[in-house]
Amino acid sequence: MGIWNNYEKHTEIIVFDWNKILAKSPRMRFCAKSMLLSDWLFLVYVLMVCCKLLSASSHHPRGHTGQHQVKQGTCEVVAVHRCCNKNRIEERSQTVKCSCFPGQVAGTTRAQPSCVEASIVLQKWWCHMNPCLDGEDCKVLPDYSGWSCSSGNKVKTTKVTR
C-alpha cells in the first residue's frame, strides 16, 4: 500500500512493506490482525486528511499571489525583472501589489514601493513622494513620465508605466 505525497511539483511515492514492520513486533502483529476492515479504512482516511492539511498549510504565500493579502497601507514586490540593453545600461522593472488606504495609490518612497497621496501621482509631482534615497537629488523628467535620482555621476531614471 502506498501514500502519495504531493508538494510543489515534487511527487514522491512512499511504500510501506507491512510484512517487515509486523514481523518485528509480535504485539503489533496481533493488533493488526484483530483490527476490522472499517478500522483500517478509518485510519487510512485520517492519514489522508492529515497529509492534505499539512501540504495545504506548507505552501508559501508568494506561490499563490491571487490568494495572498497585503497588509493595509503597505506594498509588496511580487515580481522583479532585470536585463541589459544594447548600450550596456541595466534596465529593471518590478511588479508591486499594494493595499493602500482611501486617497492613496501605489508609489515610491526612498526607492521602495509604498502608498502615497493620490494627488501626487495624478498631478505627476513625482519628487513630492520622496522617491530617491537620502543624499540623492530628485528631478522630474521633461515629459513628466517619471523622475531621476542622481548622486555624483550616477543617475537612476524611473519611468512610470501602468
Accessible surface in RSA format (square Angstrom, percent):
REM  Atomic radii and reference values for relative SASA: ProtOr
REM  Chains: A
REM  Algorithm: Lee & Richards
REM  Probe-radius: 1.40
REM  Slices: 20
REM RES _ NUM      All-atoms   Total-Side   Main-Chain    Non-polar    All polar
REM                ABS   REL    ABS   REL    ABS   REL    ABS   REL    ABS   REL
RES MET A   1   123.33  63.9  74.66  49.4  48.68 115.9  68.98  58.6  54.35  72.0
RES GLY A   2    38.56  47.5   0.00   N/A  38.56  47.5   9.01  24.7  29.55  66.2
RES ILE A   3    40.64  23.1  37.49  27.9   3.15   7.6  40.64  29.3   0.00   0.0
RES TRP A   4   165.44  66.4 147.20  71.2  18.24  42.8 118.22  63.0  47.21  76.6
RES ASN A   5    65.11  44.9  61.52  59.5   3.59   8.6   7.34  17.7  57.76  55.8
RES ASN A   6    98.33  67.8  87.14  84.2  11.19  27.0  25.43  61.2  72.90  70.5
RES TYR A   7    91.24  42.6  90.56  51.5   0.68   1.8  64.52  48.5  26.72  32.9
RES GLU A   8    93.33  53.6  67.60  51.1  25.72  61.2  32.70  63.3  60.62  49.5
RES LYS A   9   212.84 103.8 167.36 102.7  45.47 108.3 123.16 110.9  89.68  95.5
RES HIS A  10   108.54  59.3 105.38  73.3   3.15   8.1  77.05  79.4  31.48  36.6
RES THR A  11    73.93  52.6  46.72  47.4  27.21  64.8  29.76  40.0  44.17  66.8
RES GLU A  12    77.94  44.7  72.33  54.7   5.61  13.3  25.20  48.7  52.74  43.1
RES ILE A  13    96.39  54.9  69.74  52.0  26.65  64.2  69.74  50.2  26.65  72.3
RES ILE A  14    67.54  38.4  64.21  47.8   3.33   8.0  67.54  48.6   0.00   0.0
RES VAL A  15   109.97  72.4  81.51  73.8  28.46  68.6  81.51  70.8  28.46  77.2
RES PHE A  16    75.40  37.7  67.99  42.1   7.40  19.3  70.24  42.6   5.16  14.8
RES ASP A  17    68.19  47.8  57.99  57.7  10.20  24.1  29.61  69.7  38.58  38.5
RES TRP A  18    88.01  35.3  85.24  41.3   2.77   6.5  82.37  43.9   5.64   9.2
RES ASN A  19   118.82  81.9 111.85 108.1   6.97  16.8  29.37  70.7  89.45  86.5
RES LYS A  20   141.34  69.0 136.20  83.6   5.14  12.2  84.27  75.9  57.07  60.8
RES ILE A  21    58.32  33.2  55.39  41.3   2.93   7.1  56.55  40.7   1.77   4.8
RES LEU A  22    37.02  20.6  37.02  26.5   0.00   0.0  37.02  26.0   0.00   0.0
RES ALA A  23    67.80  62.3  46.75  72.2  21.04  47.9  49.55  69.8  18.24  48.3
RES LYS A  24   174.76  85.3 140.93  86.5  33.83  80.5  92.58  83.3  82.17  87.5
RES SER A  25    36.53  30.9  35.19  47.0   1.34   3.1  22.94  48.9  13.59  19.0
RES PRO A  26    96.99  70.7  91.72  83.6   5.27  19.2  92.06  76.0   4.94  30.7
RES ARG A  27   192.08  80.6 184.77  94.2   7.31  17.4  66.64  91.1 125.44  76.0
RES MET A  28    84.96  44.0  80.79  53.5   4.17   9.9  66.89  56.9  18.07  23.9
RES ARG A  29    93.01  39.1  93.01  47.4   0.00   0.0  26.35  36.0  66.66  40.4
RES PHE A  30   144.74  72.4 140.65  87.1   4.09  10.7 144.25  87.5   0.50   1.4
RES CYS A  31    58.55  44.3  57.70  64.4   0.85   2.0  20.36  51.6  38.19  41.2
RES ALA A  32    16.45  15.1   7.16  11.0   9.29  21.1   8.97  12.6   7.47  19.8
RES LYS A  33   160.18  78.1 128.24  78.7  31.94  76.0  88.27  79.4  71.91  76.6
RES SER A  34    71.19  60.2  40.08  53.5  31.12  71.7  37.53  79.9  33.66  47.2
RES MET A  35    67.85  35.1  53.15  35.2  14.70  35.0  37.22  31.6  30.63  40.6
RES LEU A  36   121.28  67.5 119.04  85.2   2.24   5.6 121.28  85.2   0.00   0.0
RES LEU A  37   131.49  73.2 121.53  86.9   9.96  25.0 123.58  86.8   7.91  21.3
RES SER A  38    71.11  60.1  62.17  83.0   8.94  20.6  50.51 107.6  20.60  28.9
RES ASP A  39    62.04  43.5  57.46  57.2   4.58  10.8  10.58  24.9  51.45  51.3
RES TRP A  40    72.02  28.9  72.02  34.9   0.00   0.0  64.14  34.2   7.88  12.8
RES LEU A  41   108.90  60.6 104.70  74.9   4.20  10.6 105.02  73.8   3.88  10.4
RES PHE A  42   135.21  67.6 130.06  80.6   5.15  13.4 134.54  81.6   0.66   1.9
RES LEU A  43    76.09  42.4  75.60  54.1   0.49   1.2  76.09  53.4   0.00   0.0
RES VAL A  44    35.56  23.4  35.43  32.1   0.13   0.3  35.56  30.9   0.00   0.0
RES TYR A  45   136.34  63.7 134.20  76.4   2.14   5.6  93.92  70.6  42.42  52.3
RES VAL A  46    55.17  36.3  54.00  48.9   1.16   2.8  55.10  47.9   0.07   0.2
RES LEU A  47    78.31  43.6  78.27  56.0   0.04   0.1  78.31  55.0   0.00   0.0
RES MET A  48   115.25  59.7 109.63  72.6   5.63  13.4  93.20  79.2  22.05  29.2
RES VAL A  49    60.05  39.5  57.54  52.1   2.51   6.0  60.00  52.1   0.04   0.1
RES CYS A  50    59.27  44.8  57.12  63.7   2.16   5.1  17.70  44.9  41.57  44.8
RES CYS A  51    48.37  36.6  42.92  47.9   5.44  12.8  14.92  37.8  33.44  36.1
RES LYS A  52   154.30  75.3 148.48  91.1   5.82  13.9  97.03  87.3  57.27  61.0
RES LEU A  53   116.78  65.0 113.83  81.4   2.95   7.4 114.52  80.4   2.26   6.1
RES LEU A  54   124.54  69.4 122.07  87.3   2.47   6.2 122.78  86.2   1.76   4.7
RES SER A  55    28.76  24.3  24.56  32.8   4.19   9.7  12.63  26.9  16.12  22.6
RES ALA A  56    68.91  63.4  46.94  72.4  21.98  50.0  51.59  72.7  17.32  45.9
RES SER A  57    91.12  77.0  53.58  71.5  37.54  86.5  52.12 111.0  38.99  54.6
RES SER A  58    54.30  45.9  32.97  44.0  21.33  49.1  39.74  84.6  14.56  20.4
RES HIS A  59    64.64  35.3  47.56  33.1  17.08  43.7  27.92  28.8  36.73  42.7
RES HIS A  60   107.16  58.6 102.51  71.3   4.65  11.9  74.44  76.7  32.72  38.1
RES PRO A  61    62.28  45.4  53.27  48.6   9.01  32.8  62.28  51.4   0.00   0.0
RES ARG A  62   133.28  56.0 120.08  61.2  13.20  31.4  40.49  55.3  92.79  56.2
RES GLY A  63    63.37  78.2   0.00   N/A  63.37  78.2  34.87  95.7  28.50  63.8
RES HIS A  64    83.49  45.6  77.10  53.6   6.39  16.3  60.76  62.6  22.73  26.4
RES THR A  65    61.93  44.0  57.63  58.4   4.30  10.2  26.62  35.8  35.31  53.4
RES GLY A  66    74.87  92.3   0.00   N/A  74.87  92.3  42.46 116.5  32.41  72.6
RES GLN A  67   142.94  79.9 119.17  87.1  23.77  56.6  48.02 102.2  94.92  72.0
RES HIS A  68    49.11  26.8  42.03  29.2   7.08  18.1  34.18  35.2  14.94  17.4
RES GLN A  69   151.70  84.8 136.00  99.4  15.70  37.4  55.52 118.2  96.18  72.9
RES VAL A  70    17.28  11.4   5.25   4.8  12.04  29.0   7.85   6.8   9.43  25.6
RES LYS A  71   164.30  80.2 148.18  90.9  16.12  38.4 102.05  91.9  62.25  66.3
RES GLN A  72    88.93  49.7  75.76  55.4  13.17  31.4  28.47  60.6  60.46  45.9
RES GLY A  73    23.89  29.5   0.00   N/A  23.89  29.5   3.23   8.9  20.66  46.3
RES THR A  74    54.70  38.9  50.91  51.6   3.79   9.0  51.99  69.8   2.71   4.1
RES CYS A  75    25.26  19.1   0.00   0.0  25.26  59.4   0.00   0.0  25.26  27.2
RES GLU A  76    39.44  22.6  34.67  26.2   4.77  11.4  15.49  30.0  23.96  19.6
RES VAL A  77    37.26  24.5  33.54  30.4   3.72   9.0  33.54  29.1   3.72  10.1
RES VAL A  78    44.98  29.6  17.19  15.6  27.79  67.0  19.36  16.8  25.62  69.5
RES ALA A  79    36.32  33.4  27.50  42.4   8.82  20.1  36.20  51.0   0.12   0.3
RES VAL A  80    93.29  61.4  64.93  58.8  28.37  68.4  64.93  56.4  28.37  76.9
RES HIS A  81   106.90  58.4 101.43  70.5   5.47  14.0  72.60  74.8  34.29  39.9
RES ARG A  82   151.60  63.7 117.62  60.0  33.98  80.9  38.31  52.4 113.29  68.7
RES CYS A  83    74.34  56.2  65.12  72.6   9.22  21.7  39.02  98.9  35.32  38.1
RES CYS A  84    92.05  69.6  62.63  69.9  29.42  69.1  20.82  52.7  71.24  76.8
RES ASN A  85    56.24  38.8  38.83  37.5  17.41  41.9  30.87  74.3  25.37  24.5
RES LYS A  86   206.35 100.7 170.29 104.5  36.06  85.9 123.65 111.3  82.71  88.1
RES ASN A  87   112.91  77.9  89.45  86.4  23.46  56.5  20.84  50.2  92.07  89.0
RES ARG A  88   218.66  91.8 193.74  98.8  24.92  59.3  67.30  92.0 151.36  91.7
RES ILE A  89   100.74  57.3  97.57  72.7   3.18   7.7 100.74  72.5   0.00   0.0
RES GLU A  90    78.57  45.1  54.91  41.5  23.66  56.3  22.72  43.9  55.85  45.6
RES GLU A  91    83.37  47.9  78.06  59.1   5.31  12.6  31.74  61.4  51.62  42.1
RES ARG A  92   156.86  65.9 123.01  62.7  33.85  80.6  40.07  54.8 116.79  70.8
RES SER A  93    63.98  54.1  54.18  72.3   9.80  22.6  50.49 107.5  13.49  18.9
RES GLN A  94    93.08  52.0  65.59  47.9  27.49  65.5  19.55  41.6  73.53  55.8
RES THR A  95    70.62  50.2  66.86  67.8   3.77   9.0  48.98  65.8  21.65  32.7
RES VAL A  96    47.74  31.4  19.16  17.3  28.58  68.9  19.16  16.6  28.58  77.5
RES LYS A  97    64.77  31.6  60.76  37.3   4.00   9.5  57.25  51.5   7.52   8.0
RES CYS A  98    38.30  29.0   6.60   7.4  31.71  74.5   6.39  16.2  31.91  34.4
RES SER A  99    33.87  28.6  27.37  36.5   6.50  15.0  16.25  34.6  17.62  24.7
RES CYS A 100    30.92  23.4   8.64   9.6  22.28  52.4   6.60  16.7  24.32  26.2
RES PHE A 101   102.37  51.2 100.85  62.5   1.52   4.0 100.85  61.1   1.52   4.4
RES PRO A 102   129.40  94.3  97.98  89.3  31.41 114.2 110.91  91.6  18.49 114.9
RES GLY A 103    53.01  65.4   0.00   N/A  53.01  65.4  37.12 101.9  15.89  35.6
RES GLN A 104    50.26  28.1  36.76  26.9  13.50  32.1   3.67   7.8  46.59  35.3
RES VAL A 105    54.88  36.1  50.67  45.9   4.21  10.1  54.88  47.7   0.00   0.0
RES ALA A 106    58.03  53.4  39.66  61.2  18.37  41.8  39.90  56.2  18.13  48.0
RES GLY A 107    14.74  18.2   0.00   N/A  14.74  18.2   9.18  25.2   5.56  12.4
RES THR A 108    32.00  22.8  32.00  32.4   0.00   0.0  11.90  16.0  20.10  30.4
RES THR A 109    33.45  23.8  29.91  30.3   3.54   8.4  24.31  32.7   9.14  13.8
RES ARG A 110   125.36  52.6 122.89  62.6   2.46   5.9  30.79  42.1  94.57  57.3
RES ALA A 111    45.38  41.7  23.58  36.4  21.79  49.6  27.15  38.2  18.22  48.3
RES GLN A 112   115.97  64.9 115.97  84.8   0.00   0.0  41.29  87.9  74.69  56.6
RES PRO A 113    26.41  19.2  12.99  11.8  13.42  48.8  13.84  11.4  12.57  78.1
RES SER A 114    25.68  21.7  22.73  30.3   2.95   6.8  25.68  54.7   0.00   0.0
RES CYS A 115    20.65  15.6   2.69   3.0  17.96  42.2   2.69   6.8  17.96  19.4
RES VAL A 116    11.59   7.6   6.64   6.0   4.95  11.9  11.59  10.1   0.00   0.0
RES GLU A 117    94.75  54.4  93.22  70.5   1.53   3.6  40.27  77.9  54.48  44.5
RES ALA A 118    21.56  19.8  20.96  32.4   0.59   1.3  20.96  29.5   0.59   1.6
RES SER A 119    56.96  48.1  52.46  70.0   4.50  10.4  35.01  74.6  21.95  30.7
RES ILE A 120    21.96  12.5  21.95  16.3   0.02   0.0  21.96  15.8   0.00   0.0
RES VAL A 121    17.73  11.7  17.13  15.5   0.61   1.5  17.13  14.9   0.61   1.6
RES LEU A 122   142.42  79.3 116.41  83.3  26.01  65.4 119.01  83.6  23.41  63.0
RES GLN A 123    96.23  53.8  75.48  55.2  20.75  49.4  30.64  65.2  65.60  49.8
RES LYS A 124    86.03  42.0  84.93  52.1   1.10   2.6  36.21  32.6  49.83  53.1
RES TRP A 125   129.10  51.8 126.51  61.2   2.59   6.1 106.31  56.7  22.79  37.0
RES TRP A 126     5.63   2.3   5.63   2.7   0.00   0.0   5.63   3.0   0.00   0.0
RES CYS A 127    35.08  26.5  25.50  28.4   9.57  22.5  23.84  60.4  11.24  12.1
RES HIS A 128   122.23  66.8  98.83  68.7  23.40  59.9  58.39  60.2  63.84  74.3
RES MET A 129     8.81   4.6   2.65   1.8   6.17  14.7   7.05   6.0   1.76   2.3
RES ASN A 130    88.62  61.1  83.37  80.6   5.25  12.6  15.87  38.2  72.75  70.3
RES PRO A 131     2.83   2.1   0.45   0.4   2.38   8.6   0.45   0.4   2.38  14.8
RES CYS A 132    12.99   9.8   5.22   5.8   7.77  18.3   5.75  14.6   7.24   7.8
RES LEU A 133    83.48  46.5  80.62  57.7   2.86   7.2  80.66  56.6   2.82   7.6
RES ASP A 134   132.04  92.5 103.02 102.5  29.02  68.6  41.62  97.9  90.43  90.2
RES GLY A 135    75.52  93.1   0.00   N/A  75.52  93.1  44.30 121.6  31.23  69.9
RES GLU A 136    34.81  20.0  16.17  12.2  18.64  44.4   5.11   9.9  29.70  24.3
RES ASP A 137    93.04  65.2  89.69  89.3   3.36   7.9  15.31  36.0  77.74  77.5
RES CYS A 138    40.46  30.6  14.51  16.2  25.96  61.0  14.51  36.8  25.96  28.0
RES LYS A 139   134.29  65.5 130.02  79.8   4.27  10.2  80.42  72.4  53.87  57.4
RES VAL A 140    52.92  34.8  30.66  27.8  22.26  53.6  30.66  26.6  22.26  60.4
RES LEU A 141    26.18  14.6  24.41  17.5   1.77   4.4  24.97  17.5   1.21   3.3
RES PRO A 142   131.10  95.5 101.09  92.2  30.01 109.1 114.42  94.5  16.68 103.7
RES ASP A 143    92.25  64.6  66.86  66.5  25.39  60.0  47.20 111.1  45.05  44.9
RES TYR A 144   126.02  58.8 126.01  71.7   0.00   0.0  78.04  58.6  47.98  59.1
RES SER A 145    32.26  27.3  25.24  33.7   7.02  16.2  32.23  68.6   0.03   0.0
RES GLY A 146     0.00   0.0   0.00   N/A   0.00   0.0   0.00   0.0   0.00   0.0
RES TRP A 147     9.41   3.8   9.41   4.6   0.00   0.0   6.76   3.6   2.66   4.3
RES SER A 148    16.43  13.9  16.20  21.6   0.22   0.5   3.65   7.8  12.78  17.9
RES CYS A 149     7.82   5.9   7.10   7.9   0.72   1.7   0.00   0.0   7.82   8.4
RES SER A 150    24.61  20.8  23.44  31.3   1.17   2.7  13.77  29.3  10.84  15.2
RES SER A 151    54.78  46.3  42.82  57.1  11.96  27.6  14.79  31.5  39.99  56.0
RES GLY A 152    84.68 104.4   0.00   N/A  84.68 104.4  46.58 127.8  38.10  85.3
RES ASN A 153   154.86 106.8 118.45 114.5  36.41  87.7  45.53 109.6 109.32 105.7
RES LYS A 154   133.34  65.1 127.30  78.1   6.04  14.4  77.63  69.9  55.72  59.3
RES VAL A 155    93.35  61.4  63.77  57.7  29.58  71.3  63.77  55.4  29.58  80.2
RES LYS A 156    75.89  37.0  70.93  43.5   4.96  11.8  60.51  54.5  15.37  16.4
RES THR A 157    79.87  56.8  45.96  46.6  33.91  80.8  29.13  39.1  50.74  76.7
RES THR A 158    53.21  37.8  49.94  50.6   3.27   7.8  32.02  43.0  21.19  32.0
RES LYS A 159   128.95  62.9 107.12  65.7  21.83  52.0  67.04  60.3  61.91  65.9
RES VAL A 160    52.73  34.7  30.15  27.3  22.59  54.4  34.14  29.7  18.60  50.4
RES THR A 161   122.87  87.4  94.55  95.8  28.32  67.5  68.10  91.5  54.77  82.8
RES ARG A 162   221.35  92.9 140.10  71.4  81.24 193.4 109.32 149.4 112.02  67.9
END  Absolute sums over single chains surface
CHAIN  1 A    13033.4      10676.1       2357.3       7685.2       5348.2
END  Absolute sums over all chains
TOTAL         13033.4      10676.1       2357.3       7685.2       5348.2
